[in-house]
């Protein structure tokens, strides 16, 4: 019976984390939005976002740009398949 309670708590905690991560991703998209005048990313924001979140710069970039994450996963898959 204790295992079922612990498992329910774990499932609930994971769901809370997923929601929180989605909120962080949304905030990162706003924080890392391109400059409306130049159309370029604001200098130094990725590094600052990595410091604030405690994530690496790569994870910040992939969180903000999911297509980048998919492309990198595909490249890693191709590299692993050719070994």
C-alpha positions as CSV (number, residue, x, y, z in Angstrom):
1,X,0.0,0.0,0.0
2,X,2.9,2.4,0.8
3,X,4.3,1.8,-2.7
4,X,1.0,2.9,-4.3
5,X,1.0,6.1,-2.3
6,X,4.6,6.8,-3.1
7,X,4.0,6.2,-6.8
8,X,1.0,8.6,-6.8
9,X,3.1,11.2,-5.1
10,X,5.8,10.7,-7.7
11,X,3.4,11.0,-10.6
12,X,1.9,14.2,-9.1
13,X,5.4,15.7,-8.6
14,X,6.4,14.9,-12.2
15,X,3.2,16.6,-13.5
16,X,4.0,19.7,-11.4
17,X,7.5,19.7,-12.8
18,X,6.2,19.4,-16.4
19,X,3.9,22.4,-15.9
20,X,6.7,24.4,-14.3
21,X,9.1,23.5,-17.2
22,X,6.5,24.7,-19.7
23,X,6.2,28.0,-17.8
24,X,9.9,28.4,-17.8
25,X,10.1,27.7,-21.5
26,X,7.4,30.3,-22.2
27,X,9.3,32.9,-20.1
28,X,12.5,32.0,-21.9
29,X,10.8,32.6,-25.3
30,X,9.9,36.1,-24.2
31,X,13.3,36.8,-22.6
32,X,15.1,35.6,-25.7
33,X,12.8,37.2,-28.3
34,X,14.6,38.9,-31.1
35,X,15.2,42.6,-31.1
36,X,12.3,44.1,-33.0
37,X,14.5,46.7,-34.7
38,X,17.4,44.5,-35.8
39,X,15.7,41.1,-35.9
40,X,18.7,39.6,-34.2
41,X,18.8,37.9,-30.7
42,X,19.7,40.3,-27.9
43,X,23.4,39.9,-27.1
44,X,24.3,37.9,-24.0
45,X,20.7,36.8,-23.2
46,X,21.3,33.0,-23.8
47,X,24.2,33.0,-21.3
48,X,22.2,35.0,-18.8
49,X,19.2,32.6,-19.2
50,X,21.5,29.7,-18.6
51,X,22.7,31.3,-15.4
52,X,19.2,32.1,-14.2
53,X,17.8,28.6,-14.9
54,X,20.8,26.6,-14.0
55,X,20.5,24.8,-17.4
56,X,23.3,24.8,-20.0
57,X,23.2,27.1,-22.9
58,X,22.4,24.2,-25.2
59,X,19.3,23.3,-23.2
60,X,18.1,26.9,-23.2
61,X,18.5,27.1,-27.0
62,X,16.7,23.9,-27.5
63,X,13.9,24.8,-25.1
64,X,13.3,28.1,-27.0
65,X,13.6,26.5,-30.4
66,X,12.2,23.0,-30.4
67,X,13.1,22.5,-34.1
68,X,16.7,22.9,-33.2
69,X,16.4,20.2,-30.6
70,X,14.8,17.8,-33.2
71,X,17.5,18.6,-35.8
72,X,20.3,17.9,-33.3
73,X,18.6,14.7,-32.1
74,X,18.4,13.6,-35.8
75,X,22.1,14.4,-36.3
76,X,23.1,12.4,-33.2
77,X,21.0,9.5,-34.4
78,X,22.7,9.6,-37.8
79,X,26.1,9.8,-36.2
80,X,25.4,6.9,-33.9
81,X,24.0,4.8,-36.8
82,X,27.2,5.3,-38.9
83,X,29.5,4.0,-36.1
